[in-house]
Amino acid sequence: MTIARKVADLPKWKPWPQVLCLPPMPLPMHGIAPRVVLGGQWWDAVRFAAYRSTNFHCISCSTRRGSTDWCRWLEGHEVYDIDYLMGRMTYQQTVPLCQRCHKFIHSGYARVMMEEGIITFDEWNAIQDHGQRLITKYKLQKADMQRWSAEWRDWRLVIGDQEYPPLFASLDEYQETYGKKHNLT
């Protein structure tokens, strides 16, 4: 089978820029994710399947891996259904994102990276501009940080029929590990 035929046989995919606007992860769930609890082998299989599902394009902006200096690779991003009242964050799927879209989704963390000198101010601005252009183009609205009703200790990551508690027992323990500047509430 020729390469052209293999490409023609790939399933069609549609961009999903709305991923940029999904609600942020609740603070009690920081540090816990399917890739953490299910391990590297699971994570590699799932994220590479996600990359293949879009023929190696960012699902948000449609940029192809390797086509720009800021999209040399793709990153896997977990999507959740979040119930703030009951304290449940249910894993739905993993999607492929370019670095800019992924950092835009995690803007708070990107800001910390900039403050710590991991990325430059210009790169942080480029990330924000990239995300805002997509939001404007598709007439989207980024979700606000939600306040949760569930107690910290009651939060759970749900994967299938398994539930996993927060990595940190409290906000104090979280702040001891990450410092107060990572408190993105």
C-alpha positions in Angstrom: 0.0 0.0 0.0 1.4 3.4 -0.9 1.8 6.2 1.6 -0.8 8.3 -0.3 -3.3 5.5 0.1 -2.5 5.1 3.8 -3.1 8.8 4.3 -6.3 8.7 2.3 -7.5 5.8 4.5 -7.0 7.8 7.7 -10.3 8.7 9.5 -11.3 12.3 9.1 -11.1 14.5 12.1 -12.4 17.9 12.9 -10.7 20.7 14.8 -12.0 21.2 18.4 -10.9 24.7 19.5 -13.4 24.5 22.3 -10.9 22.5 24.2 -9.2 25.8 25.0 -12.3 26.8 27.0 -12.9 23.8 29.1 -13.0 24.6 32.9 -9.7 24.5 34.7 -8.7 21.6 36.9 -9.8 22.1 40.5 -6.9 22.7 42.8 -7.4 19.5 44.9 -6.8 17.5 41.7 -3.4 19.1 40.8 -0.7 16.5 40.5 -3.1 13.6 40.0 -3.9 12.4 36.5 -4.4 9.2 34.5 -0.8 9.3 33.3 0.3 9.4 37.0 -1.9 6.6 38.3 -1.9 4.3 35.2 1.8 4.8 34.4 4.1 5.7 31.5 3.3 2.7 29.3 -0.4 3.5 29.4 0.3 7.2 28.8 2.5 6.6 25.8 0.0 4.3 24.1 -2.9 6.7 24.7 -1.2 10.0 23.7 0.4 8.5 20.6 -3.1 7.1 19.6 -4.4 10.7 20.1 -1.6 12.1 17.9 -2.4 9.6 15.2 -6.2 10.4 15.4 -5.6 13.9 14.0 -2.8 12.8 11.6 -0.4 14.6 13.9 -2.2 18.0 14.0 -3.1 20.0 17.1 -6.8 19.4 17.7 -7.3 23.0 18.7 -5.5 25.1 16.1 -4.9 22.4 13.4 -1.1 23.1 13.3 0.8 20.0 12.1 3.6 18.7 14.2 6.9 20.0 12.9 5.4 22.7 10.6 6.5 25.6 12.8 9.3 26.3 15.3 6.7 26.3 18.1 5.1 23.0 17.1 8.1 20.7 16.9 6.1 18.0 18.8 2.6 17.4 20.1 1.6 17.1 23.8 -1.2 15.0 25.2 -3.9 16.8 27.2 -6.4 15.0 29.3 -10.0 16.1 29.1 -12.3 15.7 32.1 -16.0 16.0 33.0 -15.8 17.9 36.3 -18.6 17.8 38.9 -17.7 20.7 41.3 -20.6 19.9 43.7 -19.8 16.2 44.2 -16.0 16.6 43.8 -15.5 14.3 40.9 -13.2 14.8 37.9 -14.0 12.0 35.4 -11.4 11.3 32.7 -13.0 11.4 29.2 -10.2 11.3 26.7 -6.7 12.5 25.7 -6.3 15.0 22.8 -3.2 16.2 21.0 -2.2 19.8 21.3 0.7 22.0 20.1 2.8 23.6 22.9 1.1 27.0 22.5 -2.4 25.6 22.8 -1.4 23.4 25.7 0.3 26.2 27.6 -2.7 28.5 26.9 -5.0 26.0 28.6 -2.6 25.9 31.5 -2.0 29.7 31.5 -1.5 29.8 35.3 1.3 27.3 35.1 2.7 29.0 32.0 2.8 32.3 34.0 4.8 30.5 36.7 7.2 29.1 34.1 7.7 32.7 32.8 8.2 34.0 36.3 10.8 31.3 36.9 12.6 32.0 33.6 11.7 28.7 32.0 10.0 30.5 29.2 10.5 34.1 28.2 8.1 36.9 28.5 7.9 37.1 24.7 7.0 33.4 24.5 4.4 33.8 27.2 2.9 36.7 25.2 3.0 34.5 22.0 1.1 31.8 23.9 -1.6 34.2 25.1 -1.9 35.8 21.6 -2.2 32.4 20.0 -5.0 31.3 22.3 -6.8 34.6 22.2 -6.8 34.6 18.4 -8.4 31.2 18.3 -11.0 32.3 20.9 -11.8 35.3 18.9 -11.9 33.5 15.6 -14.3 30.8 16.8 -16.3 33.2 19.1 -15.5 31.2 22.2 -15.3 32.2 25.8 -12.7 30.8 28.2 -14.1 29.2 31.3 -13.5 31.0 34.6 -12.0 29.2 37.6 -14.8 27.4 39.3 -15.3 27.4 43.0 -16.0 24.0 44.3 -18.5 22.9 46.9 -16.9 19.6 47.7 -14.4 19.4 50.5 -10.8 19.0 49.5 -10.6 15.5 51.0 -13.7 14.4 49.1 -12.4 15.1 45.6 -11.7 12.1 43.4 -10.2 11.4 39.9 -12.5 8.9 38.3 -11.1 6.6 35.5 -13.6 3.9 34.5 -14.8 2.4 37.8 -11.7 3.4 39.8 -11.5 6.5 42.0 -8.3 8.1 43.1 -7.9 10.7 46.0 -6.0 14.0 45.7 -2.3 13.8 45.8 -2.2 16.4 48.6 -4.3 16.1 51.7 -5.0 19.8 52.0 -4.3 23.2 50.5 -1.6 23.7 53.1 0.2 20.5 52.0 -0.2 21.6 48.4 1.3 25.0 49.1 4.2 23.5 51.1 5.1 21.5 48.0 4.5 24.1 45.2 4.6 27.3 47.2 2.0 30.0 47.4 2.6 31.4 43.9 1.2 28.1 42.4 -2.0 28.6 44.3 -4.1 29.5 41.2 -7.4 29.9 42.9 
